[in-house]
Amino acid sequence: MKSQKPNDLKQHNIQAIRKLFIEQQHYLTKTEIARRTSLSVVTTNKLISEMIDAGELLALQQSVFTGGRKAMIYQLNKEYKYILTIRFYENDKKHTALLTVSNLYHECITTKILHLSENNIDCVWHEIITLLNDYSNISVIVIGIPGVEIDGEFKIMDFSSMKNINLRTQLKRITDLPVIIENDINAATYGFAKKKSTKEIVAGVYYLENYPPGSALVVHDRIFRGANGLSGELKHLSYYENLQFPVVNRSEVAALVEQSLRPIISMYDPHEVVIFDTNQLITEEIWGKISEKINQVFPYGYMANFKIYHDLSESYLIGLNELGLKIILEHPF
């Protein structure tokens, strides 16, 4: 087993303190920090001083009593680093980009909605440059797309204006920040799991009126993407070969949902399935029939817990922000 180099060990310890503050989101004393990170008091004192000098931690004026003595308290500077997220999605049949700048506590600093023309997304680049100029502490860019990036290009993409675009290369022309690109349903399912603070197996399915559904799988706090990022592309199932979109007929909607849930339950046996139905295709009546059929197909006395949401945006944003936070937690600032 290789021993860690001094600088590597130091960064590891800083990451532990950083993670503790982001998870706790409230003030802590030096003693609490040392105890919860398993660091020595001497190491904790030194690292806290360095993080205060860097502006990452704040030493608060007020103090707390601990066993009859006053102790200084410390808090993460939630404005120390910002995350820029870009959510591409369809809204009222319009291709839309929603840009959000968030702090380390997921609090929104600013947001901008852009409606994209069919063959032009230049407005997105202009807005990115504006935000980077306005907020110099943006440290990572996280992008959610309705498709899959393969070898740097969007090979599978619901937006024709973005198909085969190498977004990373274009972003490198305007910034040297870390860039993460994630599928929309992967991000939303991950956000749902993080919001619930669950380490269980969570599957997600995203239904849209005009496109085949996509699915995602989060296993013990990790997104499962497959070898090439193609995991969850339900449109490759034989059921969809002759299916025409949009699907609005009740019987077609019921069959569509059932045929997408069956393989997910069969292959992954998730604890929970979150269904994002932003076009509200699944009525209470339709879901009743689907649920009955699913229980007939899987008559084992146990079944995943199903949740239906008509809004994707909250979980989508949480998922992208969490992916950005991972980069910030691991990066040696």
C-alpha positions, -999 to +999 in steps of 0.1 A: +000+000+000+015+033-011+018+061+015+003+094+006+026+123-003+024+152+022+006+175-002-018+147-012-025+141+024-031+178+031-056+180+002-073+149+014-078+165+048-090+198+034-115+178+013-128+161+045-133+195+062-149+209+030-173+180+027-183+182+064-193+218+061-212+213+029-231+184+044-238+201+077-245+236+064-241+252+098-214+265+121-189+241+139-162+244+165-127+232+160-133+204+184-164+193+164-145+195+131-116+174+145-139+148+159-161+144+128-132+143+104-110+121+127-082+147+123-059+157+151-066+191+168-032+203+156-039+195+120-074+209+122-061+242+136-036+246+108-060+237+080-087+260+094-063+289+095-053+283+059-089+279+047-098+312+065-069+330+048-081+316+015-116+329+021-131+294+022-141+294+058-155+322+080-146+327+117-177+341+133-176+367+160-200+350+183-188+320+203-205+291+220-201+276+255-186+241+255-183+226+290-181+260+306-156+275+281-162+297+251-152+283+217-149+301+184-172+289+157-166+285+120-188+284+089-183+276+053-183+307+031-211+296+008-202+323-017-166+311-020-173+292-052-202+292-075-216+266-099-230+274-133-256+249-145-272+249-179-304+228-183-315+221-218-351+211-220-384+215-240-409+239-226-443+244-244-427+227-274-399+253-275-362+243-271-350+261-240-318+267-220-320+276-184-288+290-170-285+292-132-256+303-109-258+287-075-237+289-044-223+260-023-256+256-005-276+253-037-290+288-033-298+305-066-278+336-072-292+344-107-310+326-135-316+333-172-340+316-195-331+314-232-354+302-260-333+286-288-339+289-325-339+258-345-304+261-358-287+286-336-276+283-299-251+313-301-272+331-275-261+304-249-224+312-255-230+349-252-248+344-219-221+321-205-195+348-212-217+374-195-221+353-164-184+344-162-176+381-163-202+390-137-193+361-113-156+355-113-159+328-086-178+304-109-156+273-106-173+246-127-199+244-155-224+216-154-246+210-184-277+188-186-288+176-221-317+156-235-293+132-251-260+114-249-225+126-255-202+100-272-166+108-280-172+145-273-202+149-296-239+147-291-247+116-311-281+111-295-299+144-291-336+155-290-326+190-302-316+189-339-298+223-335-273+206-311-268+173-327-231+164-334-220+196-316-188+193-296-198+214-267-167+208-247-144+221-275-166+252-279-165+259-241-127+256-240-126+286-263-142+308-237-131+292-204-106+268-189-131+257-161-140+220-155-170+211-177-194+182-168-220+171-193-248+148-181-280+134-195-311+151-182-329+121-167-296+109-152-292+143-135-329+145-123-328+109-109-296+117-091-310+149-078-341+130-065-319+105-047-297+133-032-328+152-021-340+121-002-305+114+011-310+078+001-282+053-007-307+028-022-312+018-058-333+045-075-346+042-111-360+072-130-381+075-162-388+106-181-419+108-203-424+135-230-452+138-255-430+141-285-401+118-278-394+083-266-389+080-228-355+079-213-345+062-181-317+064-155-303+044-126-286+056-094-270+028-074-257+036-039-252+073-047-236+067-081-251+072-116-249+041-137-241+051-173-229+019-189-197+014-209-205+042-234-231+063-217-260+046-235-276+030-204-313+040-202-319+047-239-353+029-240-360+039-276-338+009-286-363-016-272-382-034-299-415-020-286-406+014-299-396+004-334-430+012-349-443+036-323-451+071-336-448+102-315-466+122-301-484+096-280-516+110-265-541+082-268-549+068-233-543+031-242-511+040-260-498+060-230-507+031-207-489+006-229-459+029-233-454+033-195-459-003-188-435-015-215-408+009-202-413-001-165-412-038-171-375-041-182-364-016-155-380-036-128-368-069-143-332-059-147-326-036-117-352-045-090-350-009-077-362+002-043-378+033-058-389+044-093-394+082-099-415+090-129-412+125-144-443+132-164-440+168-174-467+167-200-491+151-176-498+121-198-504+097-170-538+103-155-549+087-122-570+063-142-541+053-165-518+048-135-543+026-118-544+003-148-506+003-151-501-004-114-526-033-115-508-048-145-473-044-130-484-062-099-498-090-120-465-094-139-445-093-107-466-112-081-439-115-054-454-096-026-430-067-029-426-039-054-407-007-059-421+025-044-434+046-073-434+084-073-449+106-101-438+142-105-451+167-131-420+189-127-385+179-136-367+212-130-361+210-092-345+175-092-327+183-125-310+214-109-302+196-077-286+167-096-264+191-117-254+211-087-244+180-068-222+169-097-206+203-096-201+201-059-182+168-063-157+187-085-154+215-060-149+191-031-121+173-049-103+202-065-072+216-048-080+253-047 
